[in-house]
Amino acid sequence: VTHSIPACIGNMTINGKQLDNESPVSIFAVNKCYVTAQDGTYFDGRGFAALVREGYKVRSDVNITLEFRTTAVHGILLGVSSAKVDAIGLEMVNGKVLFHVNNGAGRITATYEPRGTSSLCDGKWHKLQANKSKHRISLIIDGNLAQTDNPYIQSTSADTNNPIYVGGYPADVKQNCLTSKSSFHGCLRNLVLTKGQQAELFDFSRAFDLRGVFPHSCPGAEH
């Protein structure tokens, strides 16, 4: 077995002596146990998850689906960039969700603006779908569609070659389609990227870099 157990462990004794969980000598990727837990991955608002070390190629078409739960009005959801300008980005800014795409000719943005600033930041699960099909982009939140016109119809491919960063990104990494620097604080689950008929479900426990991210469980909904 080469991976950690997604579980809570408490009241451990060795030779009759109880171990002190509160002041460990060292700690790595261990968080508090939650009174009530849900499936998903918890982001503590200070880090990110990095997936696909060799680089993810968006190219002409990609469909992204995920579910998120947060009480914060700002937070990066996902970014894939290149060393040039080509990139895609998903973020929350002032309670709105923005989907940015740059196929090389300029950034375009589809914006979903809920009726109330805090209606997506209510600590409940929300479904997101972001679709790029050549030069067309759309964003669907909880079944509500947001689209935008793209004046750059000749430019159809986002030639990215960097990892997928979820929930934030390192300070030394360039992201051409994210305006925010705020790491996501909340829970994400069911991240799927689909190209054609190929759908890939990403398991955060398999990320090559995790900072402030705890796979497998989220604290129960905040009341």
RONUGU-128422 format. One line per 8 residues: number of its first residue (from 0); their letters; for each residue x negated, y negated, z negated of C-alpha. Coordinates in nm, 2 decimals. Layout:
N
NUM) a) X/Y/Z  ...
This chain:
223
0) vthsipac) 0.00/0.00/0.00  -0.15/-0.33/0.11  0.12/-0.58/0.02  0.27/-0.71/-0.30  0.60/-0.61/-0.44  0.89/-0.86/-0.39  1.02/-0.84/-0.74  1.02/-0.98/-1.09
8) ignmting) 0.81/-0.82/-1.36  0.84/-0.90/-1.73  0.77/-0.78/-2.08  0.46/-0.59/-1.98  0.26/-0.43/-2.26  -0.08/-0.26/-2.25  -0.18/-0.04/-2.54  0.11/-0.19/-2.74
16) kqldnesp) 0.00/-0.55/-2.68  0.23/-0.78/-2.48  0.07/-0.97/-2.19  0.11/-1.34/-2.19  0.28/-1.44/-1.86  0.28/-1.81/-1.94  -0.10/-1.87/-1.93  -0.27/-1.63/-1.68
24) vsifavnk) -0.64/-1.65/-1.62  -0.57/-1.68/-1.24  -0.26/-1.68/-1.03  -0.19/-1.64/-0.65  0.14/-1.65/-0.47  0.34/-1.58/-0.78  0.64/-1.79/-0.88  0.89/-1.80/-1.16
32) cyvtaqdg) 1.16/-1.53/-1.17  1.51/-1.67/-1.09  1.82/-1.60/-1.30  2.01/-1.55/-0.98  1.84/-1.48/-0.65  1.94/-1.47/-0.29  1.78/-1.32/0.02  1.55/-1.58/0.20
40) tyfdgrgf) 1.22/-1.75/0.16  1.17/-2.03/-0.09  0.96/-2.34/0.01  0.86/-2.55/-0.29  0.82/-2.87/-0.10  0.44/-2.88/-0.10  0.34/-2.64/0.17  0.41/-2.44/0.48
48) aalvregy) 0.40/-2.10/0.65  0.19/-2.04/0.95  0.29/-1.77/1.20  0.13/-1.63/1.52  -0.23/-1.70/1.46  -0.32/-1.66/1.83  -0.07/-1.93/1.93  0.29/-1.93/2.05
56) kvrsdvni) 0.37/-2.02/2.41  0.70/-2.20/2.43  0.68/-2.26/2.81  1.01/-2.31/2.99  1.27/-2.15/2.76  1.31/-2.08/2.40  1.61/-2.04/2.16  1.55/-2.09/1.79
64) tlefrtta) 1.80/-1.98/1.52  1.76/-2.01/1.15  1.96/-2.07/0.83  1.85/-2.33/0.58  1.96/-2.45/0.23  1.83/-2.77/0.07  1.92/-3.06/-0.15  1.65/-3.29/0.01
72) vhgillgv) 1.73/-3.53/0.29  1.38/-3.51/0.45  1.19/-3.20/0.55  1.00/-3.03/0.84  1.17/-2.72/0.96  0.94/-2.60/1.24  0.67/-2.72/1.48  0.48/-2.57/1.77
80) ssakvdai) 0.23/-2.80/1.94  -0.06/-2.80/2.18  -0.39/-3.00/2.18  -0.23/-3.22/2.45  0.12/-3.37/2.42  0.33/-3.06/2.49  0.52/-2.95/2.18  0.85/-2.88/2.01
88) glemvngk) 0.96/-2.98/1.66  1.26/-2.94/1.43  1.30/-3.16/1.13  1.54/-3.32/0.88  1.52/-3.70/0.86  1.77/-3.89/0.63  2.01/-3.60/0.63  2.01/-3.57/1.01
96) vlfhvnng) 1.86/-3.28/1.21  1.63/-3.37/1.50  1.51/-3.14/1.78  1.22/-3.29/1.97  1.07/-3.15/2.29  0.78/-3.28/2.50  0.73/-3.09/2.83  0.43/-3.31/2.91
104) agritaty) 0.61/-3.62/3.05  0.75/-3.76/2.73  0.93/-3.67/2.41  1.31/-3.63/2.41  1.53/-3.57/2.11  1.86/-3.41/2.03  2.00/-3.55/1.70  2.27/-3.39/1.49
112) eprgtssl) 2.42/-3.66/1.26  2.66/-3.52/1.00  2.95/-3.73/0.88  2.80/-3.78/0.53  2.42/-3.83/0.47  2.42/-3.55/0.22  2.65/-3.30/0.38  2.36/-3.09/0.51
120) cdgkwhkl) 2.18/-3.14/0.18  2.44/-2.98/-0.04  2.25/-2.68/-0.15  2.46/-2.45/0.07  2.35/-2.24/0.37  2.37/-2.40/0.71  2.32/-2.24/1.05  2.10/-2.40/1.31
128) qankskhr) 2.04/-2.32/1.68  1.80/-2.51/1.89  1.78/-2.43/2.26  1.53/-2.54/2.53  1.61/-2.43/2.88  1.36/-2.59/3.12  1.43/-2.97/3.09  1.76/-2.93/2.90
136) isliidgn) 1.77/-2.92/2.52  2.06/-2.88/2.27  2.11/-2.84/1.90  2.40/-2.66/1.73  2.45/-2.70/1.35  2.73/-2.50/1.19  2.89/-2.47/1.54  2.87/-2.84/1.62
144) laqtdnpy) 2.68/-2.93/1.94  2.44/-3.22/1.99  2.28/-3.27/2.34  2.08/-3.54/2.50  2.00/-3.65/2.86  1.64/-3.59/2.98  1.51/-3.83/3.24  1.20/-3.61/3.30
152) iqstsadt) 1.38/-3.34/3.50  1.07/-3.24/3.70  0.88/-3.15/3.38  1.01/-2.81/3.25  0.74/-2.63/3.06  0.61/-2.70/2.71  0.26/-2.54/2.74  0.19/-2.48/2.37
160) nnpiyvgg) -0.09/-2.26/2.23  -0.09/-2.33/1.86  0.06/-2.13/1.57  0.43/-2.18/1.46  0.43/-2.39/1.15  0.74/-2.36/0.93  0.83/-2.60/0.65  0.53/-2.82/0.70
168) ypadvkqn) 0.18/-2.81/0.84  -0.18/-2.87/0.72  -0.32/-3.22/0.71  -0.59/-3.14/0.98  -0.34/-3.00/1.23  -0.18/-3.22/1.50  0.20/-3.20/1.57  0.32/-3.40/1.87
176) cltskssf) 0.69/-3.34/1.81  0.73/-3.41/1.44  0.77/-3.76/1.30  0.78/-3.66/0.93  0.51/-3.54/0.70  0.75/-3.42/0.43  0.73/-3.05/0.36  1.06/-2.87/0.34
184) hgclrnlv) 1.20/-2.80/-0.01  1.46/-2.53/-0.02  1.52/-2.19/0.14  1.51/-2.05/0.49  1.62/-1.72/0.63  1.68/-1.53/0.95  1.42/-1.72/1.17  1.45/-1.58/1.52
192) ltkgqqae) 1.28/-1.70/1.84  1.43/-1.56/2.16  1.28/-1.58/2.51  1.50/-1.42/2.77  1.61/-1.08/2.63  1.33/-1.07/2.38  1.43/-1.17/2.03  1.17/-1.19/1.75
200) lfdfsraf) 1.27/-1.20/1.39  0.98/-1.36/1.18  0.91/-1.21/0.84  0.74/-1.48/0.63  0.56/-1.22/0.42  0.35/-1.15/0.74  0.25/-1.51/0.78  -0.13/-1.56/0.82
208) dlrgvfph) -0.12/-1.86/0.59  0.13/-1.93/0.31  0.11/-2.23/0.09  0.38/-2.31/-0.16  0.60/-2.05/0.01  0.75/-1.75/-0.16  0.90/-1.48/0.07  1.18/-1.24/-0.01
216) scpgaeh) 1.38/-1.44/-0.27  1.53/-1.78/-0.33  1.67/-1.92/-0.65  2.05/-1.89/-0.65  2.25/-2.19/-0.52  2.21/-2.50/-0.73  2.53/-2.62/-0.90
